[in-house]
Amino acid sequence: MSDHVDGPRSIGDPAADITDLFAFTSPENPARIVLAMDVFPSAGEDAIFSNVIDYAIAVRRVTVAGVGNAAKFQPEADGIRFSCRFETLRRDAAGKAIQRGVCKLPDGRELSLTVNEEKGTSTPEGDVRVFAGLRSDPFYLAWDIAILKKLPNLLQHTNVLSIVVEFDTRRMLDLAKGSLFGAIAETVPPQQRNLLGPAIARIDWVGRPEQTNMRLNNPAMSGIDDLRDLWNQQAPFAISKELKPLFLQRLKDSLATWDMLDGKADWTPEAIAATANVFLDDFLLFDVTKPITDQSHLEIEKSTLSGRPYHTGGGRTVDANSIDILLTWLVNRDREFLLGGATGATKPGMKAFPYFATPNTELQTVAESVELAAPPDDVWSLIGQFGGAWHPLTARVSLTGAGVGQLRSIQTPEGQRIVDRLEAIDDAKRFLRYTNIAGMAASHYTGTLEVKPKGSGCVVDWRAQFVAADQTDRAMKVIVSTLLKTGLESLKSRFGVAK
């Protein structure tokens, strides 16, 4: 999923896991450029930035140093850097938990900001403004890419933490020296001495989308070593000379595999080698003097590899269909556009700062039911006990309190602990409602269980509503559906199935 969960190390630290990088012209003001990085895949509403990590976007001027099969984009040795650092949570005068931070600008100025402040914050001069906070994930993936099978958007209703930097283009970039730039985003931990080995230079970094999860760790290739953590430890703009051959060969093998995924060969060996060389120098290319549109992503690379001048600003907008653009190029070299099973993210981008859509907070619903041959009172006498020991996925239950407000702590056979609170119960109507306190990767989780008469038997309805957190909406629905179905299916052997 773009650069979501792009290696074992970043998976273990979601606040440092960079999901995407963007570079585009401000829709509000064409004289300004927007750079943005997203982190924390499937962020819950309480997700916060790490207070021990620098979140940075670095930009260097780039020149076209070769075209055709000799295509090469050469970055300058130095560039500009925006680096944000966040504090621990504090409470404001009203007692609300807030997080503040500081964004250090390339010229040394520091801009204080408050997370989730919708309008962001600007410098006194007005040349830079920054936003940081929870937003709807603009990325969408609607393929099982290993077999080119279309799917619904796998990231529907998910959120990320976004850092958006907008600045006056001519004031920040010396365009007299050139208008083509390369950008990367990285998460850098404090450089401390590690007694067990060398210090970690960075946790994650991103240039073009899908360098790690689709090109270096191609899901269509079997039996390969996972190089993602090794790649993420490389210095952006300066990949290790010793490891370049390893990464280059993987990029070649990966592209050759993508080429044959539709059973047709569209890439020559020479073109594969040239494209792999371009991908090895991984940074998001954008030209600030040319139009950056939803369709211009990767046009600079493709045109240069084809031996012709590029005519767009490349970059990547909030609404760019980056997966389908990339997949079409890799699989059939733009012979036929491959459109996945979704035509957009959960929410489109906005035309006003901070350009990324507001977070997804809509409750999602999973509902299951079963018809049983037993009278409703007989079934309720079992499942109407809030303890829930009847459920086959319950290894042990402990109860605290009684009646409304009662807590149940459930330990699953796998050792997971789930804590629910009883919110309402009506034995006459055979109905109960509960909320999850801990253990489910969701917020606002409410479950209802009801037994209603039907014919000579009854029907049991079990429903759950929630907002997924730390899991994709799709994954959370599978988890909840499995929980509900497993419980209801177990009742069939106890009470029989209605005919």
N, C-alpha and C positions, 0 to 999 in steps of 0.2 A: 504494500500500500504506500506508494510514493516512498518516502523515507520514514514512514511510520514503522516503529519496532524493527529498526534496521541493524540488528546485531544483538548478541547476548548482553553486552555491557549496557547499551542504551535501554534495552527492555527492562533491566533491573533498576533504572533510574528515569522514570517517565518524564519528570520535570526537565531533564536534560536531553530528552529524545526529540531531535528536530524532525518535524514532519514535512515541512515545505519551506521553500524560499521563493520570493517574488520580486520582480523589478518591472515597474511600469510608469508611464506618464500619469500624473494626477488627473483624474477626470474633472476636477474642479478648476485646475489651473495648469495649462500645458507648459508653463515655465518652471514647473516643479516635478521632481522625480520622487517616486515612492519605492522604498525598499522595505520588505516585510519578511519576518521569519515566524513560523508557527512551531510550537513545541507541545508536548504532553498529549499524545494520541488518546482519544476517547476521554477527554478531561471531564471530570464531574463538576458540578456547580461550585464546589468548595476547593477546586484545584488552585494551587498557588505556585508561583515561581520559586525556585530554590534560592536560598539566601547565601549559598556558598559557591555559586557558579556565575561566571561572566557570560552573558548572552551577547554575542558580537556578530556584526555584519561588516565584512571587509570588502573593499572595492579597489581594483587596480585597473589602470589604463591598459588596453590591449591593442596590439597591432596585428594585422594579417601578414604573417611571415611566409605564407606559402598557399598555393591553391591547387585544386584537383587532387590527385593522389599524393601530393606533397603538402596538403593543407596543414596549416599550423597557425595557432593563435598564441602570440608571445606576450605574456604579461610583463609589465614593468616591475622592477625590484621592490618598489614602495608604492603605497597607496593611502587611502583614507580608511578610517575605522570608527564605527559607532559601537559602543560597548555599554550594556546596561547591567546594573547590579541591584538586587532587591534586598529589602530588610525582612526580618521576621514579622509575623502578624502583630499588629497592635490594635488597640481599641480607641475609637474617637470619643468625643465628648458625649455622644449618645449611647456609647457602649457597643457600637457596631465594629466588628473585626475588619480591619483594612490592612492593605500592604502597600508600602511605599517603596520607591526606588530612585535611582539616579542614572541617567544616561549621559555618558561622557562622549562629547562630540569630537570630530577629528582635530579641531583647533584647540582642544583643551577645555572648552567651556563645558559646564555641567548643568544638566537640565533635570530638575526634580520632578517626579511624577507620582501619581497615585493610581494603583491598579484599578481597572474597570471604570475610570473616569471617562465618560463617553466622548467628550470633546478633546481628550488628551491634554497636553500642555505644550506651550510654545516658548521659544526664546523671547527676550524683550525686543529683539530686533525683528522678530517675526519670520526669520529665514528658515527656521527648523521647528517642526512640531512632532511630538512623539505620543503614541498611544500604547498601552500595555493592558491586556485583559482577556477575558473569556469571550470567544466568538464561535460562530458556527463553522465547522470545518469546511473549507471551500473545495477540498479535494474530493474527487469521486472516482471510484473504481467499479466497473460494472462488467467484469470478466473473470472467469477462471482462466487466467492467462496461460497456464501450463498446457491447456488443451484448446484454447481459443473458444471457450463456451461463454455465451452471453449470460449475464446475471443482472439482477437489480443492483442498485448502488450498495456496495458492501459497507459504506460508511454513512448510511442514512441516519440522520438525527444525531450525529456525533459532534462534539465540540473540541476545540483546541485553545491553548493560550497563544495569543498573537502579540507580537511586538511590531509596530508600524512606525517607520521613520519617513517623514516627508520633508524635502528641503528644496531651496532655491537652486536650480541646476547650475546656473552660471556662477553663482557666488561660491558654491561648494566645489565645482569641477572646472578646471582650467581647460575649456574647450579649444583654445588655440593650439593645444598640443595633441588634440585628437578627441573624437567623440565616442569611440568604442570602448566599452568597459566589461570587466568580468567581476562577478560578485560571488561570495561564499558566505555562509553562516556557520558559526561554530559555538559549541558550549565548552567552556574552558574551566576546569576546577582549579582551586588554589594550588600553587606549586609548593608542595610540602615534601619533605624527605620521607621516602617510603622504605621502611626497614626490611620489607619482604621483596623488594625489587625496585626497578626504576619508577620514577614518578609518572603519572598518567598525564600526557601532554594535553589531551582533550578527550571528551566523552563522545562527541558526535560532530560531524560537519557535513554540509550539503552544498553542492554546486547545482548541476542540472538535476532535474527529478529522475529518480529511479537508477542512479548509479549503483546503489548497493543491492536493492531487493530484486531488480529485474536484470541488470547487466552483469554484476559480479556474482550474484547468487541466483542465477536464472532458474526458476522453478521447473522449467522444461528439461533441465539437465539433471541426471541422476548420478549419485556416487561422487559428488564433488565436495571438496573441502570448503567450509564457510570462511570466506575471506573478509567478511564485513567488518569485524572488529579490527583486523589488521589494517584495512583501508582507513577506518575512522581514526586511526592513530597517526596517519600520514599528515604532514604539514601541507595545508592548502597552498596551491601555487608552487609547491616544491616537493613532489613525490620522491621518495627515496630512490636513488639511482640503483641500489642493490635490489630493490623490490619491483622496479618498473617492469622488468621482463615477465615476472610472475603475473602482475596485474594485466599487462598487455596481452599475454597469451589467453588469459581468462576472457578478456573482452572480445578477442577474435573468436574463440570457441563459442562464446555466448551468442554473438551475432550470427555465426554460421548456423547455430541451432534455431534461432528465431527465423532465419531465412527459410528453413525447410519445414516450419511448423504448419504451413498450408500446403505442403507437398510440391511447391514450385520454387525453383532457384532463381532469385532475382539479383543476387549480389555476386560479383566476381571476386576472386581471392584478393585482387589488388584493391578493390573498393572496400572490402572488409578490413584489410590492414590499414588503409587510410582513415577510415571511420573510427577504428579502435584507437588509433593515435590521437585523434581529436578528442575522443571521450576520455582518454587518459589524462589530458590536461582539463580537469573538471572544474569549470566555473560557469555560472549563468551569464551568458553574453547578452549585452543590450547596448544599443546605439541611441544616445539621447537626442540626436538630430533627426531621426527617422520615426515613422509611426509604429508604435507598439500597440498591437491589437490582440484580440482573443485568438486570432489565427496565426500570429507572427512567431510564436514560440518555435525555436530551433531553425527558423528560416535562414539565419546567418550561417549556421554550420552547414546546412544542406546546400545552400548556394555556393559557398566557398569550396566545398568538396566537389561540386559539379563544375568548378572552374569559371564561375560567373560572379559578377559583383552582387552583393546582397542588396535588397531594396526595402527592407523593413528594419524596425528597431529591435527585432527579436524579443528578448525579455520573456516575461511571463505575467499575465494579468490574473486577477482573482478568478475570473470565469474561464480561463483558458482550459480547453479540453486536452490537458497535457498527456494523459494516458493514451487516448486514441490517436493523437498526433504521433506520439513516439512509437506505439505499437504498429501503426501503419507503415512507418519508415522502416522499422526493424524487420517486419515480416515480409513486406512486398515492395519495399523501396518506393513507396507512394504510388504504386500502380493502381491500387483500389483502396479507398478510404475504409477503414475498419471502425464501424460505429458500435460501441458496446450497448449494453442493455439499459443505459440511462443517458439522458441528454443534458444533465446538469446536476450540480450538487444539491444538497437538501434545501439550501437557500442561495439565490444569486447574490453576487456582490452588490455593494451600494455605490452610488455615484458621489457620495459625500464622505468625507473623512469620518471614521478610519477605514472605510471601504469594505471591510469584512462584515458580513451580516451578524446581527445580534445572535446570542446563543440560543440553542434549541432547548426549550423547557417544556414542550408538549408531552403530556403523559402518554405512554404507550400501553397498550392493553393486550393481555394474553388471556384467553378464556377457553376452558375445557369443560366437558360434561359427560356423564355416563348415565344410562338408564338401567335400573336394577329391578329385580323381581320382588324385593321385600317391601313391606310397608315403610313409609317415610320415618315413623317413630323408631322403628328398629334400627334403621341406618343412622339416624341422628343420635341415638343412644351411644353409638361408637364414635362417630367423627365429630359430634358436638362437644366432646371433651377437648378443651383447648390444648391439653398436653400433646396431642398429636402422635402418641406412641404407635398408633395403628399404621402409620405410613412406613413402607418398607425401606425408605432412605433415612430412617431415624435409628441411630444406634443407641442413644441415651438421651433422656429428657429430664430436666430439672425445672421446677416451678417456683416462682417467688411471688407471694401475695395471693389474693383471691379475687374473683369477680373482675369487673372492668378495671384495667390498669395492671392486671396480672402479667408477669413476664414469664416466658418460657425460653429456656436455653436448650437448643437441640444440637447434639453432636452427630454428624453424619458418619457412615462407615469409613469414609476417607479421612476423618479427623477434622472436618470443617465445623466451625461453631456458628450457629445462626441464632440470633436473639430476636424474638417477636414480642409485641405488647398487644394484649386484648383491648380493643377499643369499644366494642359493642357486642352484646349477645342477647338473643331472644329465643328461648327454648320453645315458646308457643309457636313462633313462626319458623323455627328451625333455621336460624340465621346467625352468623357471627362475622365480625369484621376485625382485622388486626393490621398492625403496621410493623414493618421491619425496623429494628433498631441497629442491628449490626449483622454482618456476615454476607449480605447480598451486595453485588457490585451495582448498586442503584441507590437513588434517593427518592423520597416521596413514595416509597413502596407501600401499597395498601392491598391487602388480600381480603376477599369475601368468600364465604363458603355457605351454601344454602341447599336445603333438601326440600323438594316440592313434590306433592303427590302427582302421579300420572297413571291413569288406569288403575290396575290392581297393584301397581308397584310405585316407583318414584323415580325422579331424576335428580341427580346431584350436580349442581353448578359450582365451579370453582373459577374465580376470576382474580387476576392481579393487574394492578396498574403501577407504573414506575417511570422514572427517568434514568436511563442507563448511565453508569459512571464507571470509568476504568475498564469498560468493555464496550464493544460496538453494540449498537441497537440490535443488530441481527444476532450476534452471539448471545446477548442477554435474553432475547426472546426464546432462543433454543434452550437455554438453561432453565428458564421459568416454565416453558412448555413441558420440558422433560420432567420437572418436579411435579407439576400438576397431573400430567398424564400417568406417571408411574403410580401416584397415590390413588387416582380414580380407577385405574386398571386393577389394582389389588383388591378393590371392593367386589369385583365380579366373582371371584372364587368364594367370597364370604356370603354373598347375598343372591348370587345368580343373576343372569342377564335377562332383562325384560324381553318378552317375545311379542 
